[in-house]
Amino acid sequence: MSRAVSIRNDTGAKYLADHYHPAVMPVSTEFLKKVSWFEDLDQKSLDAIANAAVEQRYQPGQEILRQGDTGVGAFIIRSGKVDIVQDKGGKEIKLATLGPGDVIGEMALLDEFPRSASARAVEPTTALGIQRWHFRGILESHPQLALALLPILVRRIRNAEAQHPEVTARH
């Protein structure tokens, strides 16, 4: 089986290679319809996302995303569980455990800033990876996807503000 390049970008040198295993079968739009981001999209939009997504498998303990890396895409968890952890002053803090239908690394679809947290498989996990440049092309031809994405991003901002009220007091 051929190997694609890694969606993790460790200082720009290594792309999609070590643990990025393309699926043999195409991504099903039936699964995508069950993901909150995509539930209101038409079939043409779902087909575009399915064609851009690459399925990958991860073993327990394997990193999917690493805090500090420049993100080049996001992942939709298809099966399994993923811990989201953040290193704060040398101490690892678990932020969440996510599962099927959840999206991780979505900020990388919109910007090129370093990842704010790491994501690690807790159990055997399958995820669909979509790269920023594919996603932006899809957004241009299917702008309704941007409207589905906005409430999710706003919710993340509100959750961050609730955890750190001292930061929002300055606004």
C-alpha positions in Angstrom: 0.0 0.0 0.0 1.4 3.4 -0.9 1.8 6.0 1.9 0.7 9.6 1.6 2.5 12.4 3.3 1.7 13.4 7.0 -0.8 16.1 7.7 1.5 17.1 10.6 3.9 19.7 9.6 7.0 19.5 11.8 8.7 22.8 10.7 7.5 22.3 7.2 9.8 19.3 6.3 7.7 16.2 6.9 4.3 16.1 5.3 1.6 13.4 5.6 4.1 10.3 5.8 4.7 8.4 8.9 1.1 7.5 10.0 -1.0 8.7 7.2 -2.5 5.6 5.6 -5.0 6.3 2.8 -8.2 4.3 2.8 -8.6 1.7 0.2 -12.3 2.5 -0.1 -13.7 6.0 -0.8 -15.1 8.1 2.1 -18.8 7.6 2.5 -21.0 10.7 2.4 -23.4 8.8 4.7 -20.9 9.2 7.5 -20.4 12.9 6.7 -24.1 13.5 6.9 -24.0 12.5 10.5 -21.2 15.0 11.4 -22.7 18.2 12.8 -20.6 20.4 10.5 -22.0 18.8 7.4 -25.6 17.7 8.3 -27.2 20.6 6.4 -25.1 20.4 3.3 -26.4 19.3 -0.1 -25.1 16.1 -1.8 -22.8 18.0 -4.1 -21.0 19.6 -1.1 -20.8 16.3 0.7 -19.3 14.7 -2.4 -16.6 17.4 -2.6 -15.6 16.8 1.0 -15.6 13.1 0.6 -13.4 13.4 -2.4 -10.9 15.6 -0.5 -10.8 13.5 2.7 -8.2 10.8 3.3 -8.8 8.1 5.9 -6.1 7.3 8.4 -5.7 4.9 11.2 -4.0 5.4 14.6 -3.0 3.1 17.3 -3.5 3.8 21.1 -1.0 6.4 22.2 -0.2 7.6 18.7 -0.2 11.4 18.2 -2.6 12.7 15.6 -1.7 16.4 16.2 1.1 17.9 18.1 0.9 21.2 20.1 3.2 23.8 18.5 3.2 22.2 15.0 1.9 24.3 12.2 -1.4 22.9 11.3 -2.2 22.1 7.6 -5.5 20.5 8.1 -8.2 19.0 10.3 -9.5 15.5 11.2 -13.0 14.1 11.5 -13.0 11.2 14.0 -14.7 8.3 12.3 -14.2 5.7 15.0 -12.3 5.4 18.3 -11.5 8.0 21.0 -9.0 10.8 21.0 -7.7 12.8 24.0 -7.0 16.5 23.5 -4.2 17.6 25.8 -2.3 20.8 26.3 1.2 21.3 27.7 1.1 24.2 30.2 4.4 24.9 31.8 5.6 21.3 31.4 2.4 19.8 32.9 0.0 18.0 30.5 -3.7 19.0 31.0 -6.4 16.9 29.5 -9.0 19.2 27.8 -11.4 16.7 26.4 -12.0 13.2 25.0 -13.6 13.2 21.6 -15.2 10.5 19.6 -16.9 9.6 16.3 -18.3 12.7 14.5 -16.1 15.2 16.4 -13.6 17.4 14.5 -10.1 18.1 15.7 -7.6 20.7 14.4 -10.3 22.7 12.6 -8.6 26.0 13.3 -5.8 24.9 10.9 -8.4 25.0 8.1 -8.6 28.8 8.5 -5.1 29.9 9.7 -1.5 28.8 9.7 -0.8 29.3 13.4 0.8 26.6 15.6 -1.6 24.1 17.0 -2.8 25.0 20.5 -3.1 21.4 21.8 -2.1 17.9 21.0 -4.5 15.1 20.0 -3.7 11.5 20.9 -5.5 8.2 20.1 -6.8 6.5 23.2 -7.9 3.4 21.4 -7.6 2.2 17.8 -8.9 5.3 15.9 -9.9 6.1 12.3 -10.0 9.7 11.2 -10.7 11.5 8.0 -8.0 14.1 7.2 -8.7 17.1 5.1 -6.0 19.6 4.1 -6.4 23.4 4.3 -6.0 24.0 0.5 -8.7 21.4 -0.3 -11.0 22.8 2.3 -10.6 26.4 1.1 -11.4 25.3 -2.5 -14.6 23.6 -1.1 -15.5 26.7 0.8 -15.3 28.8 -2.4 -17.6 26.6 -4.3 -19.8 25.7 -1.2 -20.0 28.8 1.0 -22.9 27.3 3.1 -20.2 25.3 4.8 -18.7 28.5 6.3 -22.1 29.2 7.9 -22.0 25.7 9.4 -18.5 26.3 10.7 -19.1 29.7 12.4 -21.2 28.4 15.4 -18.7 25.7 16.1 -15.8 28.2 16.2 -17.8 30.7 18.3 -18.6 27.9 20.8 -14.9 27.2 21.1 -14.1 30.9 21.7 -16.8 31.1 24.3 -15.5 28.0 26.1 -12.0 29.4 26.1 -13.3 32.7 27.5 -15.2 30.9 30.2 -12.0 29.1 31.3 -10.0 32.3 31.2 -12.2 35.3 32.2 -9.2 37.4 33.0 -8.3 37.5 29.2 -11.8 38.5 28.1 -12.1 41.3 30.8 -9.7 43.3 28.7 -12.0 43.4 25.6 
